[in-house]
């Protein structure tokens, strides 16, 4: 099952309301960007180690490093995006196959 959030604030609200196994986030979002969302997730005891995948519009090595250092497990560039890449990353992070 997939829950869709319109921005980082909505995502945090959903994390507080439901059990979520993983988060896929964009970098640029209204009200709360992906970096702030990731930092908030990592401060939540129950989600401190939850898999987070960041999807970016452009490859930016510094942004990738920043997100990985903050605890993101994967960073996918939209130009390289294929549905299979995302599903494979989710399956690997959740140990599902």
Phi and psi in degrees as GROMACS dihedral restraints (atoms count N, CA, C in turn):
[ dihedral_restraints ]
;  ai    aj    ak    al  type     phi  dphi    fc
    3     4     5     6     1  -123.3    20    10
    4     5     6     7     1   134.8    20    10
    6     7     8     9     1  -108.5    20    10
    7     8     9    10     1   133.3    20    10
    9    10    11    12     1  -107.1    20    10
   10    11    12    13     1   131.2    20    10
   12    13    14    15     1  -113.5    20    10
   13    14    15    16     1   142.6    20    10
   15    16    17    18     1   -79.9    20    10
   16    17    18    19     1   -20.3    20    10
   18    19    20    21     1  -165.1    20    10
   19    20    21    22     1  -177.4    20    10
   21    22    23    24     1   -63.6    20    10
   22    23    24    25     1   -36.6    20    10
   24    25    26    27     1   -64.2    20    10
   25    26    27    28     1   -45.3    20    10
   27    28    29    30     1   -62.6    20    10
   28    29    30    31     1   -38.7    20    10
   30    31    32    33     1   -62.4    20    10
   31    32    33    34     1   -45.2    20    10
   33    34    35    36     1   -62.5    20    10
   34    35    36    37     1   -39.7    20    10
   36    37    38    39     1   -60.9    20    10
   37    38    39    40     1   -43.4    20    10
   39    40    41    42     1   -65.0    20    10
   40    41    42    43     1   -37.1    20    10
   42    43    44    45     1   -62.3    20    10
   43    44    45    46     1   -33.8    20    10
   45    46    47    48     1   -77.9    20    10
   46    47    48    49     1   -20.9    20    10
   48    49    50    51     1   -96.7    20    10
   49    50    51    52     1   -28.4    20    10
   51    52    53    54     1  -136.4    20    10
   52    53    54    55     1   164.2    20    10
   54    55    56    57     1   -82.7    20    10
   55    56    57    58     1   123.3    20    10
   57    58    59    60     1  -120.7    20    10
   58    59    60    61     1   135.0    20    10
   60    61    62    63     1   -91.2    20    10
   61    62    63    64     1   -29.8    20    10
   63    64    65    66     1  -157.8    20    10
   64    65    66    67     1   157.4    20    10
   66    67    68    69     1  -124.3    20    10
   67    68    69    70     1   135.2    20    10
   69    70    71    72     1  -115.7    20    10
   70    71    72    73     1   122.2    20    10
   72    73    74    75     1  -131.0    20    10
   73    74    75    76     1   153.0    20    10
   75    76    77    78     1   -89.4    20    10
   76    77    78    79     1   165.8    20    10
   78    79    80    81     1   -79.0    20    10
   79    80    81    82     1   -51.6    20    10
   81    82    83    84     1   -95.4    20    10
   82    83    84    85     1   117.3    20    10
   84    85    86    87     1  -143.8    20    10
   85    86    87    88     1   155.0    20    10
   87    88    89    90     1   -71.0    20    10
   88    89    90    91     1   157.2    20    10
   90    91    92    93     1    65.4    20    10
   91    92    93    94     1   -42.9    20    10
   93    94    95    96     1  -151.1    20    10
   94    95    96    97     1   118.2    20    10
   96    97    98    99     1   -77.9    20    10
   97    98    99   100     1   173.5    20    10
   99   100   101   102     1   -61.5    20    10
  100   101   102   103     1   -35.3    20    10
  102   103   104   105     1   -65.8    20    10
  103   104   105   106     1   -45.3    20    10
  105   106   107   108     1   -66.3    20    10
  106   107   108   109     1   -38.7    20    10
  108   109   110   111     1   -60.5    20    10
  109   110   111   112     1   -49.1    20    10
  111   112   113   114     1   -59.1    20    10
  112   113   114   115     1   -44.8    20    10
  114   115   116   117     1   -62.5    20    10
  115   116   117   118     1   -38.8    20    10
  117   118   119   120     1   -67.1    20    10
  118   119   120   121     1   -41.0    20    10
  120   121   122   123     1   -61.0    20    10
  121   122   123   124     1   -44.4    20    10
  123   124   125   126     1   -66.4    20    10
  124   125   126   127     1   -20.6    20    10
  126   127   128   129     1   -84.8    20    10
  127   128   129   130     1   -11.2    20    10
  129   130   131   132     1   -86.5    20    10
  130   131   132   133     1   121.9    20    10
  132   133   134   135     1   -52.5    20    10
  133   134   135   136     1   -46.4    20    10
  135   136   137   138     1   -74.2    20    10
  136   137   138   139     1   -14.4    20    10
  138   139   140   141     1  -122.2    20    10
  139   140   141   142     1    14.2    20    10
  141   142   143   144     1   -57.8    20    10
  142   143   144   145     1   -30.1    20    10
  144   145   146   147     1  -116.9    20    10
  145   146   147   148     1    13.2    20    10
  147   148   149   150     1   -62.2    20    10
  148   149   150   151     1   138.8    20    10
  150   151   152   153     1   -61.8    20    10
  151   152   153   154     1   131.6    20    10
  153   154   155   156     1  -127.3    20    10
  154   155   156   157     1   126.5    20    10
  156   157   158   159     1  -112.3    20    10
  157   158   159   160     1   129.7    20    10
  159   160   161   162     1  -104.6    20    10
  160   161   162   163     1   131.5    20    10
  162   163   164   165     1  -113.2    20    10
  163   164   165   166     1   127.1    20    10
  165   166   167   168     1  -121.3    20    10
  166   167   168   169     1   147.9    20    10
  168   169   170   171     1   -71.6    20    10
  169   170   171   172     1   -23.7    20    10
  171   172   173   174     1  -145.6    20    10
  172   173   174   175     1   151.4    20    10
  174   175   176   177     1   -77.9    20    10
  175   176   177   178     1   118.8    20    10
  177   178   179   180     1  -131.2    20    10
  178   179   180   181     1   104.5    20    10
  180   181   182   183     1   -57.1    20    10
  181   182   183   184     1   -35.2    20    10
  183   184   185   186     1   -69.3    20    10
  184   185   186   187     1   -41.4    20    10
  186   187   188   189     1   -64.0    20    10
  187   188   189   190     1   -42.5    20    10
  189   190   191   192     1   -59.4    20    10
  190   191   192   193     1   -47.4    20    10
  192   193   194   195     1   -60.5    20    10
  193   194   195   196     1   -42.9    20    10
  195   196   197   198     1   -59.9    20    10
  196   197   198   199     1   -45.0    20    10
  198   199   200   201     1   -70.0    20    10
  199   200   201   202     1   -41.4    20    10
  201   202   203   204     1   -64.5    20    10
  202   203   204   205     1   -42.8    20    10
  204   205   206   207     1   -62.8    20    10
  205   206   207   208     1   -30.9    20    10
  207   208   209   210     1   -81.4    20    10
  208   209   210   211     1    -7.9    20    10
  210   211   212   213     1   116.5    20    10
  211   212   213   214     1     8.2    20    10
  213   214   215   216     1   -73.0    20    10
  214   215   216   217     1   140.7    20    10
  216   217   218   219     1   -90.3    20    10
  217   218   219   220     1   -19.6    20    10
  219   220   221   222     1  -150.4    20    10
  220   221   222   223     1   152.4    20    10
  222   223   224   225     1  -137.2    20    10
  223   224   225   226     1   113.5    20    10
  225   226   227   228     1  -115.7    20    10
  226   227   228   229     1   129.3    20    10
  228   229   230   231     1   -87.2    20    10
  229   230   231   232     1   132.6    20    10
  231   232   233   234     1   -58.4    20    10
  232   233   234   235     1   -33.4    20    10
  234   235   236   237     1   -66.8    20    10
  235   236   237   238     1   -24.9    20    10
  237   238   239   240     1   -96.9    20    10
  238   239   240   241     1     2.1    20    10
  240   241   242   243     1   -68.7    20    10
  241   242   243   244     1   128.8    20    10
  243   244   245   246     1  -137.5    20    10
  244   245   246   247     1   144.0    20    10
  246   247   248   249     1   -52.6    20    10
  247   248   249   250     1   -39.4    20    10
  249   250   251   252     1   -62.4    20    10
  250   251   252   253     1   -37.4    20    10
  252   253   254   255     1   -61.8    20    10
  253   254   255   256     1   -45.5    20    10
  255   256   257   258     1   -66.5    20    10
  256   257   258   259     1   -46.8    20    10
  258   259   260   261     1   -62.5    20    10
  259   260   261   262     1   -39.0    20    10
  261   262   263   264     1   -63.4    20    10
  262   263   264   265     1   -44.0    20    10
  264   265   266   267     1   -61.7    20    10
  265   266   267   268     1   -44.0    20    10
  267   268   269   270     1   -63.2    20    10
  268   269   270   271     1   -46.1    20    10
  270   271   272   273     1   -60.5    20    10
  271   272   273   274     1   -43.6    20    10
  273   274   275   276     1   -64.8    20    10
  274   275   276   277     1   -43.5    20    10
  276   277   278   279     1   -69.4    20    10
  277   278   279   280     1   -29.9    20    10
  279   280   281   282     1   -96.1    20    10
  280   281   282   283     1     0.9    20    10
  282   283   284   285     1    54.7    20    10
  283   284   285   286     1    47.0    20    10
  285   286   287   288     1  -114.1    20    10
  286   287   288   289     1   137.1    20    10
